[in-house]
Amino acid sequence: MNELLAQMQDHLPPVFAGVEIDQLTGNAIRWRTIQNLRACRNVPERKKIPQGCFKKDGNRKILIVRDPFLSWWFTQLEDA
């Protein structure tokens, strides 16, 4: 897992527009799903995305802060 985290940190910019996450991750992470998790108040604690993963640019543009977001995302992964 540490190798995968390092690869993703090398590939993703430190901050990027949320709408770019599908393309940047090869659809491994979907912006629509992230938006749903951010909006839903009844999501189990394990799936809630910490607010520190996001910044707002202007009225509508949501930015993702790479390192806190990846830290959260890696807690969601399981071996297949």
C-alpha positions in Angstrom: 0.0 0.0 0.0 2.8 2.4 0.8 4.2 2.0 -2.8 0.7 2.7 -4.3 0.4 5.8 -2.0 3.8 7.1 -3.2 2.9 6.5 -6.8 -0.3 8.5 -6.4 1.4 11.3 -4.6 3.9 11.5 -7.5 1.2 11.5 -10.1 -1.4 13.9 -8.5 -0.7 17.6 -8.1 -0.7 18.9 -4.5 -4.1 20.7 -5.1 -6.4 20.2 -8.0 -10.0 20.8 -9.1 -12.4 18.1 -7.9 -13.9 17.7 -11.3 -10.5 16.5 -12.5 -10.3 13.5 -10.2 -12.0 11.0 -12.6 -9.4 11.7 -15.3 -6.4 12.0 -12.9 -7.1 8.7 -11.3 -8.2 6.7 -14.4 -11.7 6.6 -12.9 -10.5 4.8 -9.8 -12.0 7.7 -7.8 -15.2 9.3 -9.1 -16.0 13.0 -8.5 -19.8 12.2 -8.4 -19.2 9.6 -5.6 -17.0 12.1 -3.7 -19.8 14.7 -4.0 -22.4 12.3 -2.7 -20.2 11.4 0.3 -19.7 15.1 1.1 -23.4 15.8 0.9 -24.8 12.9 2.7 -25.2 13.4 6.5 -26.1 9.8 7.2 -22.9 8.3 5.9 -21.2 6.0 8.4 -18.2 7.6 10.2 -15.7 5.3 8.3 -16.8 6.8 4.9 -17.0 10.5 5.9 -14.4 12.5 4.1 -12.7 15.0 6.4 -13.3 18.7 5.6 -9.5 19.3 5.5 -9.4 17.4 2.2 -11.2 20.3 0.4 -10.8 24.0 -0.2 -13.2 26.3 -2.0 -12.1 28.6 -4.8 -14.8 31.3 -5.4 -18.4 30.4 -5.1 -18.5 26.9 -6.6 -15.2 25.5 -7.5 -14.1 22.8 -5.0 -10.4 21.9 -4.8 -9.0 18.6 -3.4 -5.9 18.8 -1.2 -4.0 15.7 -2.3 -2.3 14.4 0.9 -5.2 14.6 3.4 -7.5 13.2 0.7 -5.3 10.3 -0.1 -4.8 9.5 3.6 -8.6 9.3 3.9 -9.0 7.3 0.7 -6.4 4.7 1.6 -8.4 3.9 4.8 -11.3 3.0 2.5 -9.4 0.4 0.4 -9.4 -3.3 1.1 -7.5 -6.2 -0.5 -9.5 -7.9 -3.2 
